[in-house]
Amino acid sequence: MRLILFGPPGVGKGTQAKLLSATLNIPQISTGDLLREAIVKDTELGRAAKAILDGGQLVSDSIMIGIIRDVLKSEQCKNGFILDGFPRTIPQAEGLSFLLAQLGLNIDCVISMEVDETEIIRRLGKRSSCDQCGKIFGIETIKDKTKCPNCGGQLSQRDDDNPDTIRERLLVYARSTEPVKRYYQKIGLLKTVNAQGSIEQVTRDIFVSINHK
């Protein structure tokens, strides 16, 4: 199974990607994680990305596609994968399609998780991130509200998790991602899932979408 998972900040995309990964026994591929891993491993693409990031710029689509190419060709993706939050733009979607064609692969389903703005603001107002490892947690899901359950680092609320900034982030997300959703809708791959319910209900709805592609 080869899936793409979309969703705005706070929709629960990371949680669902992990559940899908465990159930389907395929890796969750987060471009942010891939980028950090390439930099840590000091690969050629990782060095190029680090130089760009150190200069305060965004990593180019060609570098990201190159990093994704490396992982899709690896043994861990032989049975499928979940692309988490990529592609985000039409050039990225087109680049990914070209890459998959080169590798003789295809996407089975593109899942777009949808939640209304009020709920996203509520959710993001109740989460914290670790200053050390960067992982994000819902405050309601952890016992110690100050320490990271992953590494023991300090937890704090992100500066951009306030209502005004969240609304701006959602606008940016919509501007960049709506055309991508239309791109996949035109080729019959897009499925929309209401992510307003419980984690378990959203997971069930995602599997219904996958099984009725």
C-alpha positions as CSV (number, residue, x, y, z in Angstrom):
1,M,0.0,0.0,0.0
2,R,1.4,3.4,-1.0
3,L,-0.4,6.4,0.6
4,I,-0.2,10.2,0.8
5,L,-1.7,11.8,4.0
6,F,-2.7,15.4,3.9
7,G,-3.9,17.6,6.8
8,P,-3.6,21.1,8.2
9,P,-1.7,21.7,11.5
10,G,-3.5,20.2,14.4
11,V,-5.6,17.7,12.4
12,G,-4.0,14.7,13.9
13,K,-2.1,13.6,10.8
14,G,1.0,12.4,12.7
15,T,-1.1,10.3,15.0
16,Q,-3.0,8.6,12.2
17,A,0.2,8.1,10.1
18,K,1.7,6.2,13.0
19,L,-1.4,4.1,13.4
20,L,-1.6,3.3,9.7
21,S,2.1,2.5,9.7
22,A,1.8,0.0,12.5
23,T,-1.4,-1.6,11.1
24,L,-0.2,-1.9,7.5
25,N,3.4,-2.6,8.4
26,I,4.7,0.1,6.1
27,P,7.0,3.1,7.1
28,Q,5.7,6.6,7.8
29,I,7.8,9.0,5.7
30,S,8.0,12.5,7.1
31,T,10.0,14.9,5.0
32,G,11.1,16.8,8.1
33,D,12.5,13.6,9.6
34,L,14.1,12.6,6.3
35,L,15.8,16.0,6.0
36,R,17.1,15.9,9.6
37,E,18.4,12.3,9.0
38,A,20.1,13.2,5.8
39,I,21.9,16.1,7.5
40,V,22.9,13.9,10.5
41,K,24.2,11.2,8.1
42,D,26.1,13.9,6.2
43,T,24.9,12.6,2.8
44,E,25.6,14.7,-0.3
45,L,22.0,15.9,-0.3
46,G,22.1,16.4,3.4
47,R,25.1,18.7,3.1
48,A,23.4,20.6,0.4
49,A,20.2,21.0,2.5
50,K,22.2,22.0,5.6
51,A,24.0,24.8,3.6
52,I,20.6,26.1,2.4
53,L,19.0,25.9,5.9
54,D,22.0,27.6,7.5
55,G,21.6,30.4,5.1
56,G,18.0,30.9,6.3
57,Q,16.5,29.6,3.0
58,L,13.9,26.9,2.2
59,V,15.2,23.6,0.9
60,S,14.5,23.3,-2.9
61,D,12.0,20.8,-4.3
62,S,14.8,19.1,-6.2
63,I,16.7,18.3,-3.0
64,M,13.6,17.1,-1.3
65,I,12.7,14.8,-4.2
66,G,16.2,13.5,-4.2
67,I,16.0,12.7,-0.5
68,I,12.6,11.0,-1.1
69,R,14.0,9.0,-4.0
70,D,16.7,7.5,-1.8
71,V,14.2,6.3,0.8
72,L,11.7,5.0,-1.6
73,K,14.4,2.9,-3.3
74,S,15.4,1.5,0.1
75,E,14.5,-1.9,1.5
76,Q,12.2,-0.4,4.1
77,C,9.7,0.8,1.4
78,K,9.6,-2.5,-0.6
79,N,6.0,-3.2,0.7
80,G,4.8,0.4,0.6
81,F,4.9,3.7,2.5
82,I,2.9,6.6,3.9
83,L,4.1,10.0,2.7
84,D,3.2,12.3,5.6
85,G,2.7,15.9,4.5
86,F,4.3,15.7,1.1
87,P,3.8,17.0,-1.5
88,R,2.7,20.4,-0.4
89,T,2.8,22.3,-3.8
90,I,2.0,21.5,-7.4
91,P,5.7,21.4,-8.4
92,Q,6.3,18.9,-5.6
93,A,3.3,16.8,-6.7
94,E,4.5,16.8,-10.3
95,G,8.1,16.0,-9.2
96,L,6.8,13.1,-7.1
97,S,4.7,11.7,-10.0
98,F,7.8,11.8,-12.3
99,L,9.9,10.1,-9.6
100,L,7.3,7.4,-9.0
101,A,7.1,6.8,-12.8
102,Q,10.9,6.4,-12.9
103,L,10.8,3.9,-10.1
104,G,7.8,2.0,-11.6
105,L,5.6,2.8,-8.5
106,N,2.2,4.3,-8.1
107,I,0.1,5.9,-5.3
108,D,-2.9,3.9,-4.2
109,C,-4.7,6.6,-2.3
110,V,-4.4,10.2,-1.2
111,I,-6.2,10.9,2.1
112,S,-7.1,14.5,3.0
113,M,-8.0,14.9,6.7
114,E,-10.4,17.8,7.3
115,V,-11.3,19.6,10.5
116,D,-12.9,23.0,10.9
117,E,-10.9,26.0,12.0
118,T,-12.4,26.3,15.5
119,E,-11.5,22.8,16.4
120,I,-7.9,23.2,15.1
121,I,-7.4,26.3,17.2
122,R,-8.7,24.4,20.2
123,R,-6.4,21.5,19.6
124,L,-3.3,23.5,19.0
125,G,-3.9,25.5,22.1
126,K,-3.6,22.3,24.1
127,R,-0.3,21.0,22.8
128,S,3.4,21.4,23.7
129,S,6.7,20.6,22.0
130,C,9.9,19.3,23.4
131,D,12.8,21.9,23.3
132,Q,15.3,19.0,23.0
133,C,13.9,16.4,20.6
134,G,11.2,18.4,18.9
135,K,8.4,15.9,19.4
136,I,4.9,17.4,19.9
137,F,2.4,16.2,22.5
138,G,-1.2,16.9,23.5
139,I,-1.1,18.2,27.0
140,E,-4.1,16.0,27.9
141,T,-2.3,12.9,26.9
142,I,0.8,13.2,29.2
143,K,1.1,13.1,33.0
144,D,4.0,15.4,33.5
145,K,3.1,18.6,31.7
146,T,6.6,20.0,31.8
147,K,8.9,17.0,30.8
148,C,9.0,15.2,27.5
149,P,8.0,11.6,27.9
150,N,10.3,10.7,24.9
151,C,13.6,12.2,26.1
152,G,13.0,14.1,29.3
153,G,13.5,17.5,27.8
154,Q,11.6,20.6,28.7
155,L,8.1,21.0,27.2
156,S,6.8,24.4,26.1
157,Q,4.0,25.8,24.0
158,R,5.1,26.9,20.5
159,D,5.0,30.7,20.0
160,D,3.0,30.1,16.8
161,D,0.2,28.1,18.6
162,N,-1.9,31.2,19.3
163,P,-5.2,31.8,17.5
164,D,-4.1,34.7,15.2
165,T,-1.0,32.8,14.1
166,I,-2.9,29.6,13.7
167,R,-5.4,31.3,11.3
168,E,-2.5,32.6,9.2
169,R,-0.9,29.2,9.1
170,L,-4.2,27.7,8.0
171,L,-4.5,30.3,5.2
172,V,-0.9,29.5,4.0
173,Y,-1.7,25.8,4.1
174,A,-4.9,26.2,2.1
175,R,-3.2,28.4,-0.5
176,S,-0.5,25.8,-1.1
177,T,-2.3,22.6,-0.6
178,E,-5.8,23.1,-2.1
179,P,-4.3,23.0,-5.7
180,V,-2.5,19.8,-4.8
181,K,-5.7,18.2,-3.6
182,R,-7.4,19.2,-6.9
183,Y,-4.4,17.7,-8.7
184,Y,-5.0,14.3,-7.1
185,Q,-8.8,14.6,-7.3
186,K,-8.5,15.0,-11.1
187,I,-6.6,11.7,-11.4
188,G,-9.1,9.9,-9.1
189,L,-6.9,9.3,-6.0
190,L,-8.2,11.8,-3.5
191,K,-10.4,10.7,-0.5
192,T,-11.6,13.2,2.1
193,V,-12.0,12.1,5.7
194,N,-13.7,14.0,8.5
195,A,-11.1,14.1,11.3
196,Q,-13.4,15.8,13.8
197,G,-14.2,12.6,15.7
198,S,-12.2,10.3,18.0
199,I,-8.8,8.9,17.0
200,E,-10.4,5.5,16.7
201,Q,-13.3,6.8,14.5
202,V,-10.9,8.7,12.2
203,T,-8.7,5.6,11.8
204,R,-11.8,3.5,10.8
205,D,-12.9,6.1,8.3
206,I,-9.4,6.2,6.8
207,F,-9.5,2.5,6.3
208,V,-12.9,2.6,4.7
209,S,-11.6,5.2,2.3
210,I,-8.6,3.1,1.5
211,N,-10.6,-0.1,0.9
212,H,-13.1,1.8,-1.3
213,K,-10.6,3.5,-3.6
